[in-house]
Amino acid sequence: MDIQCFGSSSKGNCYRIGGNFPLLLDVGLQFKKIQQLLDFKVSSIAGVLITHSHGDHSKAVSDFIKVGIDCYISQETAAELNISGHRVKIVEPLKQFKIGTWTVLPFELEHDVFNLGYLLSNGVEKILYITDTYYCRYKFTGVTHLLIECNHSYAILDRNIELGHLPPVMKNRLVKSHFSLENVKEFLKANDLSKIHEIWLIHLSDGNSNEGLFKREIAELTGKMVFIGGAAC
């Protein structure tokens, strides 16, 4: 399974999932930038999956629609972005759909706008994509590749507040809208990791995370290969 991280931060999030029917998970970068990262082979993309309406995840969705790429998106998010047309494919939580050889299951996550996670299976690999949430109510089995937000840690947040680097109100916003290192650990403990090949820690905060620490602690907890998705991956 070829996973490419094109961007993973508040500046823009986008991931390419390879295979016979390549997909993009979120398109929160400038369209021209994504074109370049795809070697200008945009037509090779079988579909775009959008999680929610925030610009760092949806910036280029209208451009992909214009060039004829199907974009899979919730009704709520489509309305927030004011997009429509035959290339806008409305999806609903817990209702599976197909894109080529992929079977895709959307599920609702907890954020400050309507937000979806995605479970994708091609019959061999199973990819789980979770970002911009503070809680996931579901458990999963047989996942081989996990892309999961690890935005901040409570210890780093508290230290930044104590040093005056972060207003206290920002902690409440982050804790109620983004997965922390502590959230990730609890999620991993609650789920079946027996088939996991790779764990990608994504959407790390610029000032409230520590790449080396996060990677080391998740690797020690799981015994799995861990990658960090950075701003320019």
C-alpha positions as CSV (number, residue, x, y, z in Angstrom):
1,M,0.0,0.0,0.0
2,D,1.5,3.3,-1.1
3,I,0.5,6.2,1.1
4,Q,1.8,9.7,0.3
5,C,1.4,12.6,2.6
6,F,1.1,15.9,0.6
7,G,0.4,18.1,3.6
8,S,-0.6,17.5,7.2
9,S,-1.1,20.6,9.3
10,S,-3.3,23.6,9.8
11,K,-1.8,25.0,6.6
12,G,-3.3,22.2,4.6
13,N,-4.1,18.4,4.7
14,C,-4.0,16.0,1.8
15,Y,-3.0,12.3,1.4
16,R,-2.8,10.1,-1.6
17,I,-3.8,6.4,-1.3
18,G,-2.3,4.3,-4.1
19,G,-3.5,1.2,-5.9
20,N,-5.5,0.6,-9.0
21,F,-7.9,3.3,-8.1
22,P,-5.9,6.1,-6.4
23,L,-7.8,8.3,-4.0
24,L,-7.1,11.6,-2.2
25,L,-8.1,12.0,1.4
26,D,-8.9,15.7,1.8
27,V,-7.7,18.4,-0.5
28,G,-6.7,21.3,1.8
29,L,-3.9,22.6,-0.3
30,Q,-3.9,24.9,-3.3
31,F,-5.0,23.0,-6.4
32,K,-1.8,23.9,-8.3
33,K,0.3,22.5,-5.5
34,I,-1.7,19.2,-5.5
35,Q,-1.3,19.1,-9.3
36,Q,2.5,19.4,-8.9
37,L,2.6,16.7,-6.3
38,L,0.6,14.4,-8.6
39,D,3.1,15.1,-11.4
40,F,0.1,16.7,-13.2
41,K,-1.7,13.4,-13.5
42,V,-4.9,14.6,-11.8
43,S,-7.0,12.4,-14.1
44,S,-5.5,9.4,-12.4
45,I,-7.4,10.1,-9.2
46,A,-10.5,7.9,-8.9
47,G,-12.1,10.1,-6.2
48,V,-11.6,12.7,-3.5
49,L,-12.9,12.0,0.1
50,I,-13.7,15.1,2.1
51,T,-13.9,15.0,5.9
52,H,-15.3,18.4,6.7
53,S,-15.6,22.0,5.5
54,H,-12.6,23.7,7.1
55,G,-10.3,25.2,4.5
56,D,-7.3,23.2,5.5
57,H,-9.2,20.1,4.4
58,S,-11.4,21.3,1.6
59,K,-9.6,24.2,-0.1
60,A,-9.3,22.6,-3.6
61,V,-12.6,20.7,-3.7
62,S,-14.2,23.0,-6.2
63,D,-11.2,22.8,-8.5
64,F,-11.4,19.0,-8.5
65,I,-15.1,19.2,-9.3
66,K,-14.3,21.5,-12.2
67,V,-11.8,19.1,-13.7
68,G,-14.2,16.2,-13.5
69,I,-13.1,14.3,-10.4
70,D,-15.8,12.8,-8.2
71,C,-15.8,14.3,-4.7
72,Y,-17.4,12.3,-1.9
73,I,-18.8,14.5,0.8
74,S,-21.5,14.7,3.4
75,Q,-24.7,16.7,2.7
76,E,-23.8,19.0,5.6
77,T,-20.3,19.7,4.3
78,A,-21.5,20.3,0.7
79,A,-24.0,22.8,2.0
80,E,-21.4,24.6,4.1
81,L,-19.1,24.8,1.0
82,N,-22.0,25.7,-1.3
83,I,-21.1,23.1,-3.9
84,S,-23.3,20.9,-6.0
85,G,-23.4,19.1,-9.4
86,H,-23.0,15.6,-10.7
87,R,-19.4,15.3,-9.5
88,V,-20.6,15.9,-5.9
89,K,-21.3,12.5,-4.4
90,I,-23.2,12.7,-1.2
91,V,-22.3,10.1,1.4
92,E,-23.9,9.3,4.8
93,P,-22.5,8.0,8.0
94,L,-22.4,4.1,8.2
95,K,-23.6,3.7,4.6
96,Q,-21.0,1.9,2.5
97,F,-20.2,2.8,-1.1
98,K,-17.8,1.7,-3.8
99,I,-15.0,3.5,-5.7
100,G,-13.6,1.0,-8.1
101,T,-12.2,-1.8,-6.0
102,W,-12.5,0.3,-2.8
103,T,-15.3,-0.3,-0.3
104,V,-15.6,2.9,1.8
105,L,-17.5,3.3,5.1
106,P,-17.9,6.9,6.4
107,F,-18.5,7.4,10.1
108,E,-19.3,10.5,12.1
109,L,-16.6,12.1,14.3
110,E,-16.8,14.9,17.0
111,H,-15.6,18.3,15.8
112,D,-16.9,21.9,15.8
113,V,-18.5,21.3,12.4
114,F,-20.0,18.1,10.9
115,N,-17.0,15.7,10.3
116,L,-16.5,12.3,8.9
117,G,-13.8,9.6,9.2
118,Y,-13.4,6.9,6.6
119,L,-12.6,3.2,6.6
120,L,-11.4,2.0,3.3
121,S,-10.9,-1.6,2.2
122,N,-9.7,-3.1,-1.1
123,G,-10.1,-6.7,0.0
124,V,-6.5,-7.0,1.1
125,E,-5.6,-3.8,3.0
126,K,-7.8,-1.8,5.2
127,I,-7.1,1.9,5.8
128,L,-8.6,4.0,8.6
129,Y,-8.5,7.8,8.4
130,I,-9.4,9.8,11.5
131,T,-8.7,13.5,11.8
132,D,-10.0,16.7,13.5
133,T,-11.9,15.1,16.3
134,Y,-11.7,14.7,20.1
135,Y,-13.5,11.4,20.3
136,C,-14.2,8.3,18.2
137,R,-17.1,6.2,19.4
138,Y,-16.3,3.3,17.1
139,K,-13.9,0.3,17.3
140,F,-12.3,-1.3,14.3
141,T,-10.8,-4.7,13.4
142,G,-8.4,-5.8,10.7
143,V,-7.0,-2.3,10.0
144,T,-3.7,-2.5,8.2
145,H,-2.9,1.2,7.8
146,L,-3.9,3.9,10.2
147,L,-3.8,7.6,9.6
148,I,-4.8,9.3,12.9
149,E,-4.6,12.8,14.1
150,C,-2.1,13.4,17.0
151,N,-2.5,17.2,17.3
152,H,-1.1,18.0,20.7
153,S,-0.4,16.7,24.2
154,Y,-1.9,18.0,27.4
155,A,1.5,18.3,29.0
156,I,2.8,20.5,26.2
157,L,-0.4,22.6,26.2
158,D,-0.2,23.2,30.0
159,R,3.5,24.2,29.7
160,N,2.7,26.6,26.9
161,I,-0.1,28.2,28.9
162,E,2.2,28.5,32.0
163,L,4.9,30.2,29.9
164,G,2.3,32.5,28.3
165,H,2.8,31.1,24.8
166,L,-0.9,30.1,24.5
167,P,-4.0,31.7,25.9
168,P,-5.9,29.4,28.2
169,V,-9.0,29.6,26.0
170,M,-7.1,27.9,23.2
171,K,-6.6,24.8,25.3
172,N,-10.4,24.4,25.6
173,R,-10.8,24.7,21.8
174,L,-8.1,22.2,21.0
175,V,-9.2,19.7,23.6
176,K,-12.8,19.9,22.2
177,S,-11.9,19.6,18.5
178,H,-8.6,17.7,18.0
179,F,-7.2,14.4,19.0
180,S,-4.4,14.6,21.6
181,L,-1.5,12.1,22.1
182,E,-3.5,10.9,25.1
183,N,-6.6,10.4,23.0
184,V,-4.6,8.4,20.4
185,K,-3.2,6.1,23.1
186,E,-6.6,5.3,24.5
187,F,-8.0,4.7,21.0
188,L,-5.1,2.3,20.2
189,K,-5.6,0.4,23.4
190,A,-9.3,0.0,22.7
191,N,-8.8,-1.3,19.1
192,D,-7.5,-4.4,17.4
193,L,-3.9,-3.7,16.2
194,S,-3.0,-7.3,15.2
195,K,-3.0,-6.5,11.4
196,I,-1.5,-3.1,11.6
197,H,1.5,-2.5,9.2
198,E,1.8,1.3,9.6
199,I,0.6,4.0,11.9
200,W,0.7,7.6,10.5
201,L,0.4,10.4,13.1
202,I,-1.0,13.3,11.3
203,H,-2.1,17.0,11.7
204,L,0.4,17.7,14.5
205,S,0.2,21.2,16.0
206,D,3.1,23.5,15.2
207,G,3.6,24.6,18.8
208,N,1.8,22.1,20.9
209,S,3.4,18.8,19.7
210,N,6.7,17.0,19.7
211,E,7.4,14.8,16.7
212,G,10.1,12.7,18.3
213,L,8.3,12.2,21.5
214,F,5.0,11.3,19.8
215,K,6.6,8.8,17.4
216,R,8.6,7.1,20.2
217,E,5.7,6.8,22.6
218,I,3.3,5.3,20.0
219,A,6.0,2.9,18.7
220,E,6.7,1.8,22.3
221,L,3.0,1.3,23.0
222,T,2.1,-0.6,19.8
223,G,5.4,-2.2,18.6
224,K,4.4,-1.0,15.1
225,M,6.1,1.1,12.5
226,V,5.2,4.8,13.0
227,F,5.5,7.7,10.6
228,I,4.9,11.4,11.2
229,G,2.9,13.4,8.7
230,G,4.4,16.9,8.6
231,A,3.4,20.2,7.0
232,A,5.4,19.3,3.8
233,C,5.6,15.5,4.1
